[in-house]
């Protein structure tokens, strides 16, 4: 037990330092403020409109805007911070100072990764919390379905963060990891369509189309399916306090953790071979 505490002391200090530095980044703060303004505007602006004009369609539109805002700006924040923490410290030479102390590379990476997760959780909590309060004030019912959605959304961000973080360990700037993170997010949300591409390519009989089908098959089986974590349609169509259906929350949590651990292991394998 003592050895575990001693091992985690270094990563914890690095995580806190990473969190403090991350929340000071102007780009990150800009993303957060803009997302909060969109959520605030879409949910509370209707209070100044004619109350008789309110309808289920208006409420559904507000929910759609807020859920989409949390998803888009949350992904941007996740990719931006995950792609920049390691390259920025390499560029500023801070990493040499840290690794010259009795800190292992795995401890350094673990601390940076935990710090990134603190930033993501805080930003997601602020956006989701504002949306939660807005729904409660409008419907006077605790939107517990939204809480489940926020939980699953975090594990979606965790997967994106882990693999973006892994790419950043091989890069000298944040440009390549940012592009890689966007690729993971886009392909992860389009995984269901890769199956259609695979089927159609196999029906043509041409070599080039079959090769595309093989690529689609490989991507579909390797990349995470991020659509599994979306409860958007349930939030739009169901009562705010209904339990989520057609999803197994524990299974998705394990699914997200497996991909996240795989991404972190990949980051460590890359980073330990990096010349510093």
C-alpha positions in Angstrom: 0.0 0.0 0.0 2.8 2.4 0.9 4.6 1.6 -2.4 1.4 2.5 -4.3 1.1 5.8 -2.5 4.7 6.6 -3.1 4.4 5.7 -6.8 1.3 7.9 -7.2 2.7 11.0 -5.4 4.6 12.1 -8.4 1.8 11.6 -11.0 -0.6 13.4 -8.6 1.6 16.5 -8.4 2.0 16.5 -12.2 -1.7 16.1 -12.7 -2.5 19.1 -10.5 0.1 21.1 -12.2 -1.3 20.1 -15.6 -4.8 21.0 -14.5 -3.8 24.4 -13.3 -1.8 25.1 -16.5 -4.6 23.8 -18.7 -7.4 26.0 -17.3 -5.3 29.1 -18.0 -5.1 28.4 -21.7 -7.0 31.1 -23.5 -8.2 28.8 -26.3 -9.6 26.4 -23.8 -11.3 29.1 -21.8 -12.7 30.5 -25.1 -14.2 27.2 -26.1 -15.8 26.8 -22.7 -17.2 30.4 -22.5 -18.6 30.1 -26.0 -20.3 26.7 -25.3 -21.8 28.1 -22.0 -23.1 31.1 -23.9 -24.8 28.9 -26.5 -26.4 26.7 -23.8 -27.4 29.7 -21.8 -28.8 31.5 -24.8 -30.8 28.6 -26.2 -32.3 27.7 -22.8 -33.0 31.0 -21.2 -33.7 33.3 -24.1 -37.2 31.8 -24.5 -38.0 33.2 -21.1 -38.3 36.6 -22.8 -40.6 35.3 -25.5 -44.4 34.9 -25.5 -45.1 32.1 -23.0 -48.1 30.9 -25.1 -45.7 30.2 -28.0 -43.9 27.4 -26.0 -44.4 23.9 -27.3 -42.8 20.5 -27.2 -41.1 21.3 -30.5 -39.5 24.3 -29.0 -38.3 22.3 -26.0 -36.9 19.6 -28.3 -35.1 22.2 -30.3 -33.5 23.6 -27.2 -32.4 20.1 -26.1 -31.0 19.4 -29.5 -28.9 22.6 -29.5 -27.6 22.0 -26.0 -26.7 18.3 -26.5 -25.0 19.2 -29.8 -23.1 22.1 -28.2 -21.8 19.9 -25.3 -20.7 17.2 -27.8 -19.0 19.5 -30.3 -17.3 21.9 -27.8 -16.5 19.0 -25.4 -14.7 17.1 -28.2 -12.8 20.3 -29.2 -11.7 20.9 -25.7 -10.7 17.2 -25.3 -8.7 17.1 -28.5 -7.0 20.5 -27.9 -5.8 19.7 -24.4 -4.9 16.1 -25.1 -2.9 17.1 -28.1 -0.9 19.9 -26.5 0.2 18.9 -23.0 3.2 16.8 -23.9 4.4 18.6 -27.1 4.2 22.0 -25.4 6.4 20.8 -22.5 8.8 19.3 -24.9 9.0 22.6 -26.8 9.4 24.7 -23.7 12.0 22.3 -22.3 10.0 21.8 -19.1 9.9 18.1 -19.7 13.7 17.8 -19.2 13.5 19.4 -15.8 10.7 17.1 -14.7 12.4 13.9 -16.0 15.7 14.9 -14.4 14.1 14.4 -11.0 13.3 11.0 -9.6 10.2 10.6 -11.8 9.8 7.7 -14.2 8.5 8.2 -17.7 5.4 6.2 -16.9 4.7 8.4 -13.8 5.1 11.5 -15.9 2.7 10.3 -18.6 0.2 9.1 -16.0 0.3 12.5 -14.3 -0.2 14.3 -17.6 -3.0 12.0 -18.6 -4.8 12.4 -15.2 -4.4 16.2 -15.4 -6.0 16.1 -18.9 -8.9 14.1 -17.5 -9.4 16.6 -14.6 -9.7 19.4 -17.2 -12.2 17.4 -19.3 -14.3 16.5 -16.3 -14.5 20.1 -15.0 -15.5 21.5 -18.4 -18.0 18.7 -19.0 -19.5 19.3 -15.5 -19.9 23.0 -16.2 -21.6 22.5 -19.5 -23.8 19.6 -18.4 -24.6 21.4 -15.1 -25.9 24.5 -16.8 -28.0 22.3 -19.1 -29.3 20.3 -16.1 -30.4 23.4 -14.2 -32.0 24.8 -17.4 -34.1 21.6 -17.9 -35.1 21.5 -14.3 -36.3 25.1 -14.3 -38.3 24.5 -17.4 -39.9 21.1 -16.6 -39.6 21.0 -12.8 -38.5 17.4 -13.0 -35.0 16.2 -12.3 -33.5 15.3 -15.7 -31.7 12.1 -14.5 -31.5 10.9 -18.1 -29.2 13.8 -18.8 -26.9 12.6 -16.0 -26.6 9.2 -17.6 -25.9 11.0 -20.9 -23.1 13.1 -19.4 -21.5 10.0 -17.8 -21.4 8.2 -21.2 -20.2 11.3 -22.9 -17.3 11.5 -20.6 -16.2 7.9 -21.5 -16.6 8.9 -25.2 -14.2 11.8 -24.5 -11.9 9.5 -22.5 -11.4 7.3 -25.6 -10.7 10.2 -27.8 -8.4 11.7 -25.3 -6.4 8.5 -24.8 -5.6 8.0 -28.5 -5.0 11.7 -29.1 -2.6 11.7 -26.1 -0.8 8.7 -27.6 -0.3 10.5 -30.9 1.0 13.5 -29.1 3.7 11.5 -27.5 5.2 10.9 -31.0 4.8 14.5 -32.2 6.8 17.6 -31.7 3.9 20.0 -32.0 0.1 19.8 -31.3 -0.9 20.0 -35.0 -0.6 16.3 -35.9 -2.2 15.0 -32.7 -5.1 17.5 -33.2 -5.7 16.1 -36.7 -5.4 12.6 -35.4 -7.9 13.3 -32.6 -10.4 14.7 -35.2 -9.9 11.6 -37.3 -10.6 9.3 -34.4 -13.7 11.3 -33.5 -15.1 11.4 -37.1 -14.4 7.8 -37.9 -15.6 6.7 -34.5 -19.0 8.4 -35.0 -19.2 7.0 -38.6 -18.3 3.4 -37.6 -21.8 2.2 -38.4 -21.5 3.5 -42.0 -18.3 1.5 -42.5 -20.3 -1.7 -42.5 -22.4 -0.4 -45.4 -19.2 0.5 -47.2 -17.8 -3.0 -46.6 -21.0 -4.6 -48.0 -21.3 -2.4 -51.1 -17.6 -2.8 -51.9 -17.9 -6.6 -51.7 -20.8 -6.6 -54.1 -18.9 -4.9 -57.0 -16.3 -7.6 -57.5 -13.6 -5.1 -58.5 -10.2 -5.2 -56.8 -10.1 -1.6 -55.9 -13.6 -1.7 -54.4 -12.7 -4.9 -52.5 -9.6 -3.2 -51.1 -11.8 -0.3 -49.9 -14.0 -2.9 -48.3 -11.0 -4.5 -46.5 -10.0 -1.1 -45.2 -13.5 -0.4 -44.0 -13.6 -3.8 -42.3 -10.3 -3.2 -40.5 -11.3 0.2 -39.3 -14.7 -1.0 -38.1 -13.2 -3.7 -36.0 -10.3 -1.6 -34.6 -11.8 1.8 -34.0 -14.2 2.4 -31.2 -17.8 2.9 -32.0 -18.6 6.2 -30.4 -22.2 6.1 -31.3 -22.7 3.6 -28.5 -22.2 6.4 -26.0 -24.9 8.8 -27.5 -28.2 9.2 -25.7 -29.2 12.2 -27.8 -32.3 10.7 -29.3 -33.5 9.5 -25.9 -33.0 13.0 -24.4 -35.0 14.5 -27.3 -37.9 12.1 -27.3 -38.3 10.7 -23.8 -39.2 12.2 -20.4 -36.3 13.8 -18.6 -36.4 11.4 -15.6 -36.8 8.2 -17.7 -34.0 5.6 -17.4 -31.9 5.0 -20.5 -33.0 2.1 -22.7 -31.2 -0.1 -25.2 -27.9 0.5 -23.5 -25.9 -1.4 -20.9 -24.2 1.3 -18.8 -21.7 -1.0 -17.1 -20.7 -2.6 -20.4 -20.1 0.8 -22.0 -18.0 1.9 -19.0 -15.8 -1.2 -19.4 -15.7 -0.7 -23.2 -14.5 2.9 -22.7 -11.9 1.9 -20.1 -10.5 -0.9 -22.3 -9.9 1.5 -25.2 -8.6 4.2 -22.8 -6.1 1.8 -21.2 -5.1 0.6 -24.7 -4.5 4.2 -25.7 -2.4 5.0 -22.6 -0.3 1.8 -23.1 0.3 2.9 -26.7 1.4 6.3 -25.4 3.8 4.8 -23.0 5.3 2.5 -25.6 5.9 5.4 -27.9 7.2 7.8 -25.1 9.7 5.4 -23.6 11.5 5.1 -26.9 11.5 8.9 -27.4 14.9 10.6 -27.1 14.8 13.3 -24.5 
